[in-house]
Amino acid sequence: MRPRIESSIGDDAMESLGYLKFTDESMKSNFLQSLSTMRRHRLFCDVILLVGNTEIHAHRNVLACVSPHLMELFSSDVDTVNGATADGKAPCYRLNGHITLTGLRFLVEYAYTGSLEVPGDMVS
């Protein structure tokens, strides 16, 4: 789909003042796709979530957008297993007892895709 260019202040005013409004309809989906790809390749990930021995690498800002609990956790910085280190490792948060690994995977997938697919036998 081609981006739209339209007036943001009316056709007459646009012509006299030279203002244009540019809207890229594919930007939102491309943005999420790019973030998801970066997460899968661990590019710019700045947090590690731990459930059991499993690490989930992600971006704090993305997760904080979809979870008030994670927003609070990342803001308080009290539950870190270890803080950011000189070797560039991201801070780790152990979530045992707060969420299952499956639940965390669903949450992270939703955060990066805007879509949630849960098997029927997991819904009560």
TIFI-854823 format. One record per residue: residue in three letters; y, z, x of N, C-alpha, C, O, CB in turn. Coordinates in pm, whole numbers, plus 50000, padded with zeros to 5 digits. Last residue first. Glycine has a CB too. Layout:
! residues N
+---------+-------+-------+-------+-------+-------+-------+-------+-------+-------+-------+-------+-------+-------+-------+-------+
: residuo :   nyy :   nzz :   nxx :  cayy :  cazz :  caxx :   cyy :   czz :   cxx :   oyy :   ozz :   oxx :  cbyy :  cbzz :  cbxx :
+---------+-------+-------+-------+-------+-------+-------+-------+-------+-------+-------+-------+-------+-------+-------+-------+
:     Ala :     Y :     Z :     X :     Y :     Z :     X :     Y :     Z :     X :     Y :     Z :     X :     Y :     Z :     X :
...
+---------+-------+-------+-------+-------+-------+-------+-------+-------+-------+-------+-------+-------+-------+-------+-------+
! end
This chain:
! residues 124
+---------+-------+-------+-------+-------+-------+-------+-------+-------+-------+-------+-------+-------+-------+-------+-------+
: residuo :   nyy :   nzz :   nxx :  cayy :  cazz :  caxx :   cyy :   czz :   cxx :   oyy :   ozz :   oxx :  cbyy :  cbzz :  cbxx :
+---------+-------+-------+-------+-------+-------+-------+-------+-------+-------+-------+-------+-------+-------+-------+-------+
:     Ser : 47883 : 53038 : 48993 : 47833 : 53131 : 48890 : 47929 : 53138 : 48774 : 47904 : 53211 : 48678 : 47810 : 53271 : 48947 :
:     Val : 47769 : 52795 : 49211 : 47876 : 52833 : 49119 : 47818 : 52923 : 49012 : 47718 : 52891 : 48949 : 47942 : 52707 : 49056 :
:     Met : 47558 : 52705 : 49351 : 47640 : 52806 : 49418 : 47753 : 52856 : 49328 : 47826 : 52949 : 49364 : 47698 : 52751 : 49547 :
:     Asp : 47442 : 52501 : 49213 : 47366 : 52626 : 49220 : 47444 : 52738 : 49292 : 47400 : 52853 : 49293 : 47233 : 52603 : 49291 :
:     Gly : 47625 : 52289 : 49252 : 47618 : 52358 : 49125 : 47546 : 52491 : 49131 : 47585 : 52585 : 49061 : 47552 : 52273 : 49025 :
:     Pro : 47801 : 52282 : 49561 : 47679 : 52257 : 49485 : 47673 : 52345 : 49360 : 47713 : 52461 : 49363 : 47554 : 52281 : 49573 :
:     Val : 48135 : 52186 : 49577 : 48045 : 52301 : 49584 : 47921 : 52267 : 49502 : 47933 : 52228 : 49386 : 48114 : 52431 : 49532 :
:     Glu : 48392 : 52036 : 49725 : 48264 : 52001 : 49663 : 48167 : 52115 : 49685 : 48122 : 52139 : 49798 : 48208 : 51867 : 49720 :
:     Leu : 48729 : 51979 : 49721 : 48628 : 52084 : 49731 : 48504 : 52040 : 49655 : 48510 : 52011 : 49536 : 48682 : 52219 : 49675 :
:     Ser : 49013 : 51851 : 49893 : 48898 : 51829 : 49804 : 48796 : 51939 : 49828 : 48778 : 51986 : 49940 : 48835 : 51689 : 49828 :
:     Gly : 49196 : 51855 : 50087 : 49247 : 51867 : 49951 : 49138 : 51848 : 49848 : 49166 : 51830 : 49730 : 49357 : 51767 : 49928 :
:     Thr : 49127 : 51850 : 50354 : 49103 : 51729 : 50274 : 49167 : 51734 : 50136 : 49191 : 51630 : 50075 : 48955 : 51708 : 50259 :
:     Tyr : 49179 : 52090 : 50482 : 49202 : 51966 : 50557 : 49182 : 51839 : 50475 : 49217 : 51730 : 50521 : 49112 : 51962 : 50675 :
:     Ala : 49115 : 52287 : 50297 : 49246 : 52289 : 50361 : 49280 : 52155 : 50426 : 49395 : 52113 : 50426 : 49252 : 52399 : 50465 :
:     Tyr : 48845 : 52226 : 50240 : 48948 : 52207 : 50137 : 49088 : 52198 : 50200 : 49168 : 52114 : 50162 : 48943 : 52323 : 50036 :
:     Glu : 48730 : 52303 : 50484 : 48719 : 52164 : 50438 : 48826 : 52133 : 50333 : 48889 : 52027 : 50336 : 48577 : 52136 : 50381 :
:     Val : 48789 : 52576 : 50478 : 48846 : 52492 : 50583 : 48841 : 52345 : 50542 : 48937 : 52271 : 50562 : 48770 : 52513 : 50716 :
:     Leu : 48638 : 52656 : 50252 : 48782 : 52677 : 50258 : 48848 : 52586 : 50360 : 48952 : 52525 : 50332 : 48813 : 52823 : 50290 :
:     Phe : 48376 : 52589 : 50331 : 48435 : 52528 : 50212 : 48587 : 52539 : 50216 : 48658 : 52442 : 50187 : 48379 : 52595 : 50083 :
:     Arg : 48352 : 52761 : 50553 : 48344 : 52615 : 50572 : 48403 : 52541 : 50453 : 48473 : 52441 : 50471 : 48197 : 52571 : 50593 :
:     Leu : 48367 : 53006 : 50423 : 48471 : 52968 : 50519 : 48470 : 52817 : 50542 : 48575 : 52754 : 50550 : 48452 : 53042 : 50651 :
:     Gly : 48129 : 52998 : 50273 : 48259 : 53008 : 50206 : 48373 : 52965 : 50296 : 48466 : 52896 : 50253 : 48282 : 53149 : 50158 :
:     Thr : 47942 : 52995 : 50483 : 47950 : 52883 : 50388 : 48085 : 52882 : 50317 : 48147 : 52777 : 50304 : 47835 : 52892 : 50285 :
:     Leu : 47992 : 53244 : 50597 : 48013 : 53123 : 50677 : 48026 : 53002 : 50586 : 48111 : 52916 : 50608 : 47896 : 53103 : 50777 :
:     Thr : 48171 : 53460 : 50370 : 48048 : 53406 : 50428 : 48083 : 53282 : 50511 : 48190 : 53224 : 50495 : 47944 : 53371 : 50317 :
:     Ile : 48415 : 53712 : 50434 : 48380 : 53580 : 50379 : 48250 : 53535 : 50444 : 48222 : 53569 : 50559 : 48495 : 53475 : 50404 :
:     His : 48420 : 53972 : 50524 : 48530 : 53926 : 50439 : 48497 : 53794 : 50369 : 48545 : 53768 : 50259 : 48656 : 53909 : 50523 :
:     Gly : 48205 : 54019 : 50687 : 48226 : 54109 : 50575 : 48337 : 54065 : 50481 : 48347 : 54116 : 50369 : 48255 : 54244 : 50625 :
:     Asn : 48368 : 53875 : 50964 : 48244 : 53930 : 50909 : 48277 : 54030 : 50798 : 48365 : 54114 : 50813 : 48160 : 53999 : 51020 :
:     Leu : 48573 : 53750 : 51096 : 48584 : 53763 : 50951 : 48458 : 53819 : 50886 : 48444 : 53812 : 50764 : 48616 : 53628 : 50890 :
:     Arg : 48761 : 53779 : 51378 : 48625 : 53800 : 51326 : 48638 : 53831 : 51177 : 48706 : 53926 : 51138 : 48551 : 53917 : 51402 :
:     Tyr : 48962 : 53554 : 51535 : 48961 : 53650 : 51425 : 48818 : 53659 : 51373 : 48762 : 53560 : 51328 : 49061 : 53609 : 51312 :
:     Cys : 49113 : 53475 : 51845 : 48993 : 53476 : 51760 : 49006 : 53585 : 51655 : 49056 : 53694 : 51682 : 48866 : 53499 : 51846 :
:     Pro : 49361 : 53257 : 51984 : 49319 : 53388 : 51937 : 49201 : 53375 : 51841 : 49190 : 53278 : 51766 : 49436 : 53461 : 51868 :
:     Ala : 49250 : 52999 : 52216 : 49320 : 53043 : 52096 : 49276 : 53184 : 52058 : 49167 : 53226 : 52095 : 49295 : 52945 : 51979 :
:     Lys : 49286 : 52968 : 52567 : 49201 : 52989 : 52449 : 49285 : 53044 : 52334 : 49377 : 53123 : 52353 : 49085 : 53086 : 52482 :
:     Gly : 49433 : 52940 : 52799 : 49463 : 52852 : 52687 : 49374 : 52869 : 52566 : 49386 : 52792 : 52470 : 49454 : 52714 : 52732 :
:     Asp : 49406 : 53121 : 52996 : 49329 : 52998 : 53011 : 49343 : 52906 : 52890 : 49273 : 52805 : 52880 : 49182 : 53030 : 53035 :
:     Ala : 49547 : 53339 : 52910 : 49611 : 53251 : 53008 : 49536 : 53120 : 53024 : 49595 : 53019 : 53062 : 49620 : 53322 : 53143 :
:     Thr : 49497 : 53373 : 52554 : 49473 : 53405 : 52694 : 49539 : 53304 : 52785 : 49581 : 53197 : 52741 : 49323 : 53411 : 52723 :
:     Ala : 49572 : 53537 : 52253 : 49580 : 53414 : 52332 : 49570 : 53451 : 52480 : 49629 : 53549 : 52524 : 49713 : 53336 : 52303 :
:     Gly : 49349 : 53820 : 52199 : 49471 : 53743 : 52181 : 49466 : 53615 : 52262 : 49367 : 53587 : 52331 : 49594 : 53825 : 52221 :
:     Asn : 49042 : 53883 : 52038 : 49118 : 53873 : 52163 : 49239 : 53786 : 52138 : 49232 : 53688 : 52064 : 49029 : 53814 : 52279 :
:     Val : 49015 : 53946 : 51777 : 48913 : 53992 : 51870 : 48973 : 53989 : 52010 : 48956 : 54082 : 52089 : 48784 : 53905 : 51863 :
:     Thr : 49273 : 54052 : 51558 : 49223 : 53957 : 51658 : 49117 : 54023 : 51744 : 49128 : 54141 : 51779 : 49338 : 53904 : 51745 :
:     Asp : 49396 : 54193 : 51356 : 49251 : 54181 : 51355 : 49197 : 54083 : 51458 : 49084 : 54036 : 51444 : 49205 : 54140 : 51219 :
:     Val : 49673 : 54184 : 51373 : 49605 : 54310 : 51403 : 49454 : 54295 : 51415 : 49390 : 54378 : 51480 : 49636 : 54411 : 51298 :
:     Asp : 49852 : 53980 : 51306 : 49791 : 53978 : 51440 : 49716 : 54107 : 51474 : 49697 : 54136 : 51592 : 49897 : 53954 : 51543 :
:     Ser : 50010 : 53919 : 51086 : 50001 : 54058 : 51132 : 49944 : 54069 : 51272 : 49983 : 54158 : 51348 : 49917 : 54139 : 51037 :
:     Ser : 49985 : 53644 : 51045 : 50118 : 53702 : 51064 : 50113 : 53842 : 51124 : 50200 : 53880 : 51202 : 50192 : 53706 : 50933 :
:     Phe : 49716 : 53607 : 51001 : 49777 : 53542 : 51117 : 49915 : 53601 : 51147 : 49956 : 53606 : 51263 : 49788 : 53391 : 51094 :
:     Leu : 49690 : 53758 : 50761 : 49613 : 53791 : 50881 : 49678 : 53733 : 51006 : 49694 : 53803 : 51106 : 49469 : 53739 : 50868 :
:     Glu : 49859 : 53620 : 50584 : 49887 : 53759 : 50619 : 49816 : 53799 : 50748 : 49874 : 53866 : 50834 : 49844 : 53853 : 50504 :
:     Met : 49726 : 53374 : 50580 : 49868 : 53380 : 50617 : 49903 : 53521 : 50662 : 49968 : 53540 : 50765 : 49958 : 53336 : 50498 :
:     Leu : 49479 : 53453 : 50478 : 49487 : 53409 : 50617 : 49631 : 53407 : 50666 : 49656 : 53435 : 50783 : 49424 : 53269 : 50632 :
:     His : 49568 : 53519 : 50216 : 49499 : 53619 : 50300 : 49507 : 53579 : 50448 : 49538 : 53662 : 50533 : 49351 : 53634 : 50257 :
:     Pro : 49668 : 53278 : 50116 : 49761 : 53389 : 50141 : 49698 : 53497 : 50230 : 49768 : 53560 : 50310 : 49806 : 53451 : 50008 :
:     Ser : 49570 : 52968 : 50205 : 49515 : 53102 : 50189 : 49619 : 53209 : 50220 : 49655 : 53229 : 50336 : 49392 : 53120 : 50278 :
:     Val : 49688 : 52727 : 50257 : 49595 : 52733 : 50143 : 49540 : 52873 : 50118 : 49470 : 52894 : 50019 : 49481 : 52638 : 50165 :
:     Cys : 49854 : 52765 : 50476 : 49908 : 52694 : 50358 : 49818 : 52708 : 50236 : 49866 : 52702 : 50123 : 49927 : 52547 : 50390 :
:     Ala : 49692 : 52871 : 50670 : 49788 : 52960 : 50604 : 49847 : 52896 : 50479 : 49886 : 52966 : 50386 : 49900 : 52998 : 50701 :
:     Leu : 49560 : 52641 : 50761 : 49486 : 52742 : 50686 : 49580 : 52836 : 50610 : 49550 : 52875 : 50497 : 49397 : 52823 : 50779 :
:     Val : 49776 : 52512 : 50892 : 49702 : 52444 : 50785 : 49631 : 52547 : 50698 : 49639 : 52541 : 50575 : 49600 : 52342 : 50843 :
:     Asn : 49856 : 52698 : 51086 : 49950 : 52657 : 50983 : 49880 : 52589 : 50866 : 49920 : 52607 : 50751 : 50055 : 52563 : 51042 :
:     Arg : 49626 : 52724 : 51255 : 49672 : 52835 : 51170 : 49764 : 52788 : 51058 : 49750 : 52834 : 50944 : 49745 : 52938 : 51255 :
:     His : 49369 : 52500 : 51277 : 49513 : 52513 : 51298 : 49563 : 52621 : 51201 : 49545 : 52609 : 51080 : 49588 : 52376 : 51276 :
:     Ala : 49043 : 52574 : 51424 : 49134 : 52518 : 51324 : 49279 : 52536 : 51368 : 49308 : 52582 : 51479 : 49111 : 52584 : 51186 :
:     His : 48699 : 52629 : 51469 : 48828 : 52602 : 51531 : 48917 : 52533 : 51429 : 48873 : 52444 : 51356 : 48812 : 52514 : 51660 :
:     Ile : 48468 : 52867 : 51415 : 48535 : 52757 : 51344 : 48673 : 52743 : 51408 : 48755 : 52835 : 51401 : 48544 : 52785 : 51187 :
:     Glu : 48167 : 52987 : 51550 : 48311 : 52969 : 51567 : 48358 : 52849 : 51486 : 48296 : 52743 : 51487 : 48347 : 52950 : 51717 :
:     Thr : 47912 : 53217 : 51481 : 47965 : 53081 : 51461 : 48116 : 53080 : 51471 : 48185 : 53161 : 51409 : 47921 : 53026 : 51325 :
:     Asn : 47792 : 53457 : 51475 : 47810 : 53397 : 51607 : 47870 : 53257 : 51600 : 47877 : 53186 : 51700 : 47678 : 53392 : 51681 :
:     Gly : 47972 : 53585 : 51210 : 47849 : 53597 : 51289 : 47877 : 53546 : 51428 : 47974 : 53586 : 51492 : 47731 : 53520 : 51223 :
:     Val : 48247 : 53400 : 51220 : 48160 : 53461 : 51121 : 48023 : 53465 : 51186 : 47964 : 53360 : 51214 : 48158 : 53380 : 50982 :
:     Leu : 48570 : 53356 : 51346 : 48431 : 53391 : 51377 : 48364 : 53453 : 51255 : 48417 : 53546 : 51195 : 48424 : 53487 : 51496 :
:     Leu : 48808 : 53114 : 51413 : 48758 : 53208 : 51314 : 48610 : 53230 : 51342 : 48534 : 53135 : 51359 : 48781 : 53157 : 51168 :
:     Ile : 49062 : 53050 : 51631 : 48916 : 53045 : 51618 : 48878 : 53153 : 51518 : 48912 : 53270 : 51536 : 48843 : 53066 : 51757 :
:     Val : 49355 : 52849 : 51662 : 49288 : 52969 : 51613 : 49137 : 52943 : 51610 : 49092 : 52831 : 51589 : 49340 : 53008 : 51471 :
:     Asp : 49470 : 52610 : 51723 : 49533 : 52730 : 51777 : 49474 : 52859 : 51721 : 49536 : 52965 : 51731 : 49681 : 52727 : 51750 :
:     Cys : 49410 : 52279 : 51821 : 49364 : 52394 : 51743 : 49420 : 52520 : 51807 : 49419 : 52536 : 51929 : 49207 : 52399 : 51737 :
:     Phe : 49471 : 52048 : 51959 : 49582 : 52133 : 51916 : 49539 : 52249 : 51826 : 49624 : 52310 : 51762 : 49684 : 52049 : 51843 :
:     Leu : 49158 : 51921 : 51885 : 49289 : 51890 : 51942 : 49396 : 51979 : 51878 : 49407 : 51984 : 51756 : 49324 : 51741 : 51922 :
:     Arg : 48891 : 51922 : 51807 : 48951 : 52043 : 51864 : 49082 : 52015 : 51937 : 49112 : 52078 : 52038 : 48853 : 52110 : 51959 :
:     His : 48793 : 51721 : 51660 : 48794 : 51698 : 51805 : 48858 : 51814 : 51881 : 48878 : 51807 : 52002 : 48869 : 51569 : 51836 :
:     Arg : 48835 : 51827 : 51407 : 48698 : 51794 : 51448 : 48687 : 51773 : 51599 : 48585 : 51804 : 51659 : 48649 : 51667 : 51375 :
:     Arg : 49118 : 51843 : 51412 : 49036 : 51965 : 51407 : 48895 : 51937 : 51455 : 48840 : 52013 : 51534 : 49032 : 52022 : 51264 :
:     Met : 49190 : 51573 : 51414 : 49228 : 51658 : 51526 : 49144 : 51786 : 51529 : 49103 : 51831 : 51636 : 49377 : 51694 : 51517 :
:     Thr : 49088 : 51500 : 51163 : 49033 : 51440 : 51285 : 49066 : 51525 : 51407 : 48981 : 51546 : 51493 : 49087 : 51297 : 51304 :
:     Ser : 49259 : 51653 : 51002 : 49114 : 51675 : 50998 : 49046 : 51619 : 51122 : 48958 : 51683 : 51180 : 49054 : 51612 : 50872 :
:     Leu : 49507 : 51536 : 51062 : 49483 : 51677 : 51092 : 49334 : 51708 : 51096 : 49288 : 51781 : 51184 : 49551 : 51766 : 50987 :
:     Ser : 49456 : 51276 : 50961 : 49485 : 51297 : 51104 : 49462 : 51441 : 51145 : 49404 : 51468 : 51250 : 49628 : 51256 : 51135 :
:     Gln : 49424 : 51330 : 50687 : 49316 : 51267 : 50765 : 49335 : 51290 : 50914 : 49239 : 51321 : 50985 : 49311 : 51116 : 50736 :
:     Leu : 49678 : 51430 : 50624 : 49559 : 51516 : 50614 : 49443 : 51460 : 50694 : 49372 : 51535 : 50762 : 49518 : 51532 : 50467 :
:     Phe : 49825 : 51192 : 50675 : 49857 : 51316 : 50744 : 49737 : 51410 : 50742 : 49698 : 51464 : 50846 : 49980 : 51385 : 50679 :
:     Asn : 49721 : 51012 : 50490 : 49705 : 50985 : 50634 : 49729 : 51111 : 50717 : 49662 : 51133 : 50817 : 49801 : 50874 : 50678 :
:     Ser : 49806 : 51133 : 50253 : 49662 : 51123 : 50282 : 49637 : 51095 : 50429 : 49542 : 51147 : 50487 : 49598 : 51014 : 50195 :
:     Lys : 50088 : 51116 : 50292 : 50021 : 51244 : 50265 : 49873 : 51237 : 50299 : 49821 : 51326 : 50366 : 50039 : 51283 : 50120 :
:     Met : 50143 : 50836 : 50334 : 50168 : 50935 : 50438 : 50092 : 51065 : 50416 : 50035 : 51119 : 50511 : 50315 : 50965 : 50446 :
:     Ser : 50131 : 50644 : 50143 : 50005 : 50677 : 50211 : 50021 : 50791 : 50312 : 49922 : 50836 : 50370 : 49949 : 50554 : 50281 :
:     Glu : 50389 : 50602 : 50054 : 50292 : 50660 : 49962 : 50162 : 50702 : 50030 : 50091 : 50789 : 49979 : 50261 : 50560 : 49853 :
:     Asp : 50678 : 50656 : 50192 : 50549 : 50603 : 50236 : 50441 : 50672 : 50153 : 50407 : 50788 : 50179 : 50526 : 50626 : 50391 :
:     Thr : 51001 : 50580 : 50117 : 50886 : 50657 : 50072 : 50759 : 50587 : 50114 : 50735 : 50472 : 50077 : 50889 : 50678 : 49919 :
:     Phe : 51338 : 50601 : 50192 : 51211 : 50541 : 50234 : 51099 : 50633 : 50189 : 51100 : 50752 : 50220 : 51207 : 50519 : 50388 :
:     Lys : 51649 : 50525 : 50073 : 51541 : 50623 : 50064 : 51412 : 50550 : 50095 : 51380 : 50449 : 50033 : 51535 : 50692 : 49922 :
:     Leu : 51965 : 50464 : 50226 : 51837 : 50416 : 50175 : 51740 : 50533 : 50166 : 51749 : 50628 : 50244 : 51779 : 50304 : 50265 :
:     Tyr : 52315 : 50411 : 50233 : 52202 : 50504 : 50227 : 52079 : 50436 : 50169 : 52089 : 50359 : 50074 : 52238 : 50626 : 50144 :
:     Gly : 52559 : 50270 : 50249 : 52448 : 50234 : 50337 : 52331 : 50330 : 50338 : 52253 : 50330 : 50433 : 52499 : 50221 : 50473 :
:     Leu : 52777 : 50287 : 50087 : 52761 : 50390 : 50190 : 52645 : 50362 : 50285 : 52635 : 50425 : 50391 : 52740 : 50524 : 50125 :
:     Ser : 52761 : 50064 : 49919 : 52889 : 50097 : 49982 : 52875 : 50198 : 50096 : 52952 : 50194 : 50191 : 52985 : 50150 : 49878 :
:     Glu : 52491 : 50062 : 49841 : 52549 : 49946 : 49909 : 52677 : 49983 : 49982 : 52700 : 49938 : 50095 : 52577 : 49835 : 49809 :
:     Met : 52470 : 50311 : 49718 : 52385 : 50277 : 49832 : 52447 : 50163 : 49912 : 52454 : 50167 : 50034 : 52244 : 50239 : 49785 :
:     Ala : 52641 : 50291 : 49504 : 52676 : 50383 : 49613 : 52596 : 50351 : 49738 : 52646 : 50361 : 49850 : 52652 : 50529 : 49571 :
:     Asp : 52493 : 50103 : 49353 : 52630 : 50075 : 49396 : 52670 : 50162 : 49515 : 52726 : 50113 : 49613 : 52728 : 50097 : 49280 :
:     Asp : 52235 : 50232 : 49317 : 52249 : 50102 : 49383 : 52390 : 50075 : 49436 : 52406 : 50031 : 49549 : 52210 : 49992 : 49287 :
:     Gly : 52189 : 50578 : 49398 : 52231 : 50472 : 49307 : 52261 : 50344 : 49383 : 52306 : 50347 : 49498 : 52354 : 50515 : 49228 :
:     Ile : 52092 : 50740 : 49598 : 52216 : 50780 : 49532 : 52268 : 50675 : 49434 : 52384 : 50683 : 49392 : 52322 : 50809 : 49635 :
:     Ser : 51873 : 50636 : 49714 : 51866 : 50778 : 49683 : 51990 : 50825 : 49608 : 51994 : 50938 : 49560 : 51848 : 50859 : 49811 :
:     Ser : 51707 : 50330 : 49658 : 51832 : 50402 : 49669 : 51811 : 50549 : 49638 : 51738 : 50583 : 49544 : 51937 : 50343 : 49576 :
:     Glu : 51407 : 50259 : 49844 : 51489 : 50261 : 49723 : 51616 : 50341 : 49749 : 51628 : 50411 : 49850 : 51409 : 50321 : 49605 :
:     Ile : 51118 : 50124 : 49955 : 51254 : 50156 : 49998 : 51340 : 50148 : 49874 : 51345 : 50045 : 49806 : 51306 : 50058 : 50112 :
:     Arg : 50780 : 50212 : 49991 : 50891 : 50174 : 49903 : 51022 : 50210 : 49971 : 51034 : 50314 : 50036 : 50879 : 50243 : 49765 :
:     Pro : 50514 : 50078 : 50192 : 50614 : 50180 : 50163 : 50724 : 50124 : 50074 : 50756 : 50006 : 50079 : 50675 : 50234 : 50294 :
:     Arg : 50223 : 49922 : 50053 : 50346 : 49912 : 50131 : 50442 : 50024 : 50094 : 50450 : 50062 : 49978 : 50413 : 49775 : 50109 :
:     Met : 49883 : 50000 : 50084 : 50000 : 50000 : 50000 : 50124 : 50000 : 50089 : 50129 : 50071 : 50189 : 49999 : 50121 : 49904 :
+---------+-------+-------+-------+-------+-------+-------+-------+-------+-------+-------+-------+-------+-------+-------+-------+
! end
